[in-house]
């Protein structure tokens, strides 16, 4: 029975902090959705109507929630615990013999709920809905008569550069497939060096492509127009269909139109390995992989920093000032992350280091602040 009072205190703090987190995520998400809807309505045209724009925003809600969770935990912890400090409840609890670090642990417990919810959203819920939303939008907005540089995605596979205007949900149907094949110099079989690229060999465009799972899997192109560049002439051809054997599965194609930071953790890792197998730079995908995998640590670091503020400089601060500090810390953390990401890609810094640096810095600041409180 000795632990019963502490259990009641934990439950009370958890209720206060979770309620504050719910208020924060509701307010921030509402603003984010309004701006997103306005942006999508501005892009509506042809088959992509205002109704489709609204559906797109609704499908991307889990992704938006996932990205906001660390800052929700920061704001919720700062505001929820701050209200208790303003009402002198923390002083009463500490006077009863509860240590500061025990109170910190009571606040961190609700953060674990947010961390677990983030992992579920980021791995299983948000990516599939985001893929469906992006694919449907691309299919509705993109034409299939010619290459559309404003839509779709470019990829290099072997000696080919390919562009797909739109990918249907699931990745098994493509629209507007352009292929640019490069010719290479012949080399000695004993020479291990890669062949040097000479120039453009041929260009082809297919209005659509469907994945056929037989014979190891291949793509059946429909309504193909091809242009071949010969040494002294140019040849054109039209074919009703053509089989395209390429190491590009629907699972990989399904994530082509989705930004790396909105893909699943496992999908990012698999896509990075695919890029590496093609001899391409996979740092962008590894950066997003580590960012999503370590997001729970970022949430924990921000919560620890928020708690240190409440027990330290913000103990007697007003609610408005606490909200201001939460917004400021969240913006600063985001800015540092966004600066380090392109810097790591440009300077060749390890992606794991680029992701860990702001998290460790934030956690270290929180620990130092808490030690000064003691």
C-alpha positions in Angstrom: 0.0 0.0 0.0 3.1 2.3 0.3 3.1 2.9 -3.4 -0.5 3.8 -3.6 0.0 7.6 -3.1 2.7 7.6 -5.8 0.4 5.7 -8.1 -2.3 8.3 -7.7 0.3 11.1 -8.3 1.5 9.4 -11.5 -2.1 9.0 -12.7 -2.8 12.7 -11.9 0.3 13.9 -13.7 -0.4 11.6 -16.7 -3.9 12.9 -17.0 -2.8 16.5 -16.9 0.1 16.0 -19.4 -1.9 13.9 -21.8 -4.8 16.4 -21.8 -2.4 19.2 -22.5 -0.9 17.2 -25.4 -4.3 16.6 -26.8 -5.1 20.3 -26.8 -1.7 21.1 -28.4 -2.1 18.5 -31.2 -5.7 19.6 -31.9 -4.7 23.3 -32.2 -1.6 22.8 -34.3 -3.1 20.1 -36.5 -6.2 22.3 -37.2 -3.9 25.2 -38.4 -1.8 22.8 -40.5 -4.9 21.2 -42.1 -6.3 24.6 -43.0 -3.1 25.7 -44.8 -2.8 22.3 -46.5 -6.3 22.5 -47.8 -5.9 26.0 -49.1 -2.7 24.9 -50.9 -4.4 21.8 -52.4 -7.5 23.8 -53.5 -5.1 26.1 -55.4 -3.7 23.1 -57.3 -7.1 21.7 -58.2 -7.7 21.3 -61.9 -9.3 19.0 -64.4 -10.1 15.7 -62.6 -8.4 16.8 -59.4 -11.4 18.7 -58.0 -12.0 20.4 -54.6 -13.5 17.1 -53.3 -10.4 15.2 -54.3 -8.3 17.9 -52.7 -10.2 17.4 -49.4 -9.9 13.7 -49.6 -6.1 14.1 -50.2 -5.7 16.2 -47.1 -7.7 13.7 -45.0 -5.6 10.8 -46.2 -2.4 12.7 -45.2 -3.6 13.4 -41.7 -1.7 10.4 -40.1 1.5 11.6 -41.7 0.9 15.2 -40.4 0.2 13.9 -36.9 3.3 11.7 -36.9 5.5 14.7 -37.8 3.9 16.9 -35.1 4.2 14.3 -32.2 7.6 15.3 -30.8 6.5 19.0 -30.6 3.1 17.9 -29.2 5.0 16.1 -26.4 7.1 19.2 -25.8 4.2 21.6 -25.7 2.0 19.2 -23.7 4.6 18.6 -21.1 5.5 22.2 -20.7 1.9 23.4 -20.5 0.6 20.5 -18.4 3.4 20.6 -15.9 3.4 24.4 -16.0 -0.2 24.6 -14.9 0.6 22.3 -11.9 3.5 24.6 -11.0 1.3 27.7 -11.3 -1.2 26.1 -8.9 1.6 25.2 -6.5 0.8 21.5 -6.9 4.4 20.6 -7.6 5.5 22.3 -4.4 2.9 20.3 -2.4 4.0 17.0 -4.1 7.7 17.7 -3.4 6.9 18.7 0.2 5.3 15.2 0.6 8.8 13.7 0.0 8.6 13.1 -3.8 12.0 13.8 -5.4 12.4 16.0 -8.5 13.7 13.1 -10.6 10.7 11.0 -9.6 8.4 13.7 -10.9 10.4 13.8 -14.1 9.8 10.0 -14.5 6.1 10.6 -13.9 6.1 13.1 -16.8 8.1 10.9 -19.1 5.7 8.0 -18.7 3.0 9.7 -20.9 5.7 10.5 -23.4 6.1 6.8 -23.9 2.5 6.6 -25.0 3.2 9.3 -27.6 6.4 7.5 -28.7 4.6 4.2 -29.2 1.7 5.9 -31.1 4.3 7.5 -33.3 6.0 4.2 -34.2 2.6 2.7 -35.1 1.6 5.6 -37.2 5.0 6.0 -38.9 5.4 2.3 -39.8 1.9 0.9 -40.4 -0.8 3.7 -40.8 0.6 6.9 -42.3 2.8 5.5 -45.2 0.1 3.4 -46.9 -2.4 6.3 -46.7 0.2 8.8 -47.9 1.1 6.5 -50.8 -2.5 6.2 -51.8 -3.1 9.9 -51.5 0.0 10.8 -53.6 -0.7 8.2 -56.2 -4.3 9.1 -56.6 -3.4 12.8 -56.9 -0.8 12.1 -59.5 -3.1 9.9 -61.6 -5.8 12.6 -61.6 -3.5 15.5 -62.3 -1.0 13.9 -64.7 -1.6 13.2 -68.4 -0.4 10.1 -70.2 0.2 11.5 -73.7 3.7 12.9 -73.1 6.3 13.3 -70.4 5.2 15.7 -67.6 8.3 17.1 -65.9 6.1 18.8 -63.2 4.7 15.4 -62.1 6.0 12.0 -61.3 9.6 11.0 -60.5 12.9 10.4 -62.2 15.0 7.3 -61.5 18.1 5.7 -62.9 18.3 1.9 -63.3 21.4 0.6 -64.9 21.9 2.4 -68.2 18.4 3.8 -68.3 16.9 7.0 -66.9 13.2 6.5 -66.5 10.4 9.0 -65.7 6.9 7.9 -64.6 4.1 10.6 -64.8 1.9 8.8 -62.3 1.7 5.5 -60.3 -1.6 4.0 -59.4 -2.1 3.0 -55.7 -0.3 -0.3 -55.1 2.3 0.5 -57.7 1.2 -2.2 -60.2 0.0 0.3 -62.9 2.0 3.1 -64.3 1.0 6.1 -66.5 3.2 8.0 -68.9 6.5 5.9 -68.8 9.5 7.6 -70.5 12.8 5.7 -70.9 16.1 7.2 -71.9 18.8 4.5 -72.6 22.5 5.4 -72.7 25.0 3.5 -74.8 28.3 2.5 -73.3 31.7 1.7 -74.7 32.7 -1.9 -75.0 35.4 -3.0 -72.5 37.7 -5.9 -72.0 35.9 -8.6 -70.0 38.9 -8.9 -67.8 38.7 -5.2 -67.0 36.8 -4.6 -63.7 36.3 -0.9 -64.4 32.8 0.2 -65.4 32.1 1.0 -69.0 32.2 4.7 -69.9 29.0 6.3 -71.1 29.1 7.5 -74.7 25.6 9.0 -75.4 21.9 8.5 -75.9 21.0 5.3 -77.6 17.2 5.5 -77.8 14.1 7.2 -76.2 10.8 5.5 -75.7 7.4 6.5 -74.3 4.6 4.2 -73.2 1.1 5.5 -72.3 0.8 2.9 -69.6 2.4 -0.2 -68.0 1.0 -3.1 -66.0 3.0 -5.4 -63.8 3.0 -9.1 -64.8 4.0 -11.4 -61.9 4.9 -14.4 -64.2 8.4 -15.4 -65.4 10.1 -13.6 -62.5 8.0 -10.4 -63.0 8.1 -7.9 -65.8 6.2 -4.8 -67.0 3.9 -4.9 -70.1 4.1 -1.5 -71.8 1.1 -0.3 -73.9 1.1 2.1 -76.9 4.8 2.5 -77.1 6.6 5.1 -79.2 10.3 4.7 -79.7 13.1 6.7 -81.3 16.5 5.1 -82.0 19.6 7.2 -82.6 21.9 5.4 -85.1 25.3 6.6 -86.3 24.0 8.2 -89.4 20.2 8.3 -89.0 17.2 8.3 -86.7 14.6 5.6 -86.6 11.1 5.7 -85.1 8.7 2.9 -84.3 5.2 2.4 -82.9 4.2 -0.8 -81.0 0.9 -1.7 -79.4 2.8 -3.5 -76.5 6.2 -4.3 -75.3 7.6 -6.4 -72.4 10.0 -4.4 -70.2 12.3 -6.6 -67.9 13.7 -4.4 -65.2 14.6 -4.8 -61.6 11.9 -2.5 -60.3 9.1 -4.1 -58.3 5.7 -2.6 -57.5 6.7 -2.4 -53.9 9.5 -0.1 -54.8 7.5 1.9 -57.2 4.7 2.4 -54.7 7.0 4.7 -52.7 8.5 6.7 -55.6 6.0 9.5 -55.4 6.2 9.8 -51.6 8.7 12.0 -49.9 11.3 10.1 -47.9 10.3 11.6 -44.6 6.7 10.2 -45.1 7.6 6.7 -45.9 7.7 3.7 -43.5 10.9 2.9 -41.6 11.3 -0.5 -43.3 10.4 1.0 -46.7 13.2 3.6 -46.3 15.7 1.0 -45.4 14.8 -1.3 -48.3 14.8 1.6 -50.8 18.2 2.7 -49.6 19.6 -0.8 -50.2 18.0 -0.8 -53.7 19.7 2.6 -54.4 23.0 1.2 -53.2 22.7 -1.9 -55.4 22.2 0.4 -58.4 25.4 2.3 -57.5 23.4 5.4 -56.5 23.7 7.7 -53.5 21.3 6.5 -50.8 22.2 9.0 -48.1 18.9 10.9 -48.5 16.9 7.8 -47.7 19.3 6.7 -44.8 18.9 10.2 -43.4 15.1 9.9 -43.3 15.4 6.3 -42.1 17.4 7.3 -39.0 15.2 10.4 -38.5 12.1 8.2 -38.3 13.7 5.4 -36.3 15.1 7.8 -33.7 12.0 10.0 -33.5 11.1 8.5 -30.1 14.4 9.6 -28.8 13.8 13.1 -30.1 10.4 13.1 -28.3 12.1 12.0 -25.1 14.7 14.7 -25.3 12.2 17.4 -25.9 10.1 16.2 -23.0 13.1 16.2 -20.7 14.0 19.8 -21.8 10.4 20.9 -21.2 10.4 19.5 -17.7 13.8 21.1 -16.9 12.3 24.5 -18.0 9.3 24.1 -15.6 11.4 23.2 -12.6 13.9 25.9 -13.6 13.5 29.3 -15.3 9.8 28.9 -16.1 8.5 27.8 -12.7 6.9 31.2 -12.1 6.2 32.1 -15.7 2.8 32.9 -17.1 1.0 30.4 -19.4 1.4 32.7 -22.4 5.2 32.8 -21.9 5.3 29.0 -21.6 3.5 28.6 -24.9 5.9 31.1 -26.5 8.9 29.1 -25.2 7.4 25.8 -26.4 6.9 27.3 -29.9 10.4 28.8 -29.8 12.1 25.6 -28.8 10.2 23.6 -31.3 11.1 26.0 -34.1 14.8 26.0 -33.1 14.9 22.2 -33.0 13.2 22.0 -36.4 15.6 24.6 -37.9 18.7 22.8 -36.6 17.4 19.5 -38.1 16.6 21.1 -41.5 20.0 22.8 -41.6 21.9 19.6 -40.7 20.1 17.4 -43.2 21.2 19.2 -46.4 24.6 20.0 -44.8 25.2 16.3 -44.1 24.3 15.4 -47.7 26.6 18.1 -49.1 29.5 17.6 -46.8 29.3 13.8 -46.7 28.6 13.7 -43.0 27.2 10.3 -41.7 23.4 10.5 -41.7 23.2 8.9 -38.2 25.4 11.7 -36.8 23.3 14.4 -38.4 20.2 13.0 -36.9 21.7 12.3 -33.4 23.4 15.7 -33.0 20.3 17.8 -32.3 18.7 15.0 -30.2 21.8 14.6 -28.0 22.3 18.3 -27.7 18.6 18.8 -26.6 18.9 15.9 -24.0 22.2 17.2 -22.7 20.7 20.7 -22.2 17.8 19.2 -20.3 20.0 17.0 -18.0 22.3 20.0 -17.2 19.3 22.2 -16.4 17.8 19.5 -14.1 21.2 19.0 -12.3 21.3 22.8 -11.6 17.8 22.6 -10.2 18.9 20.0 -7.7 
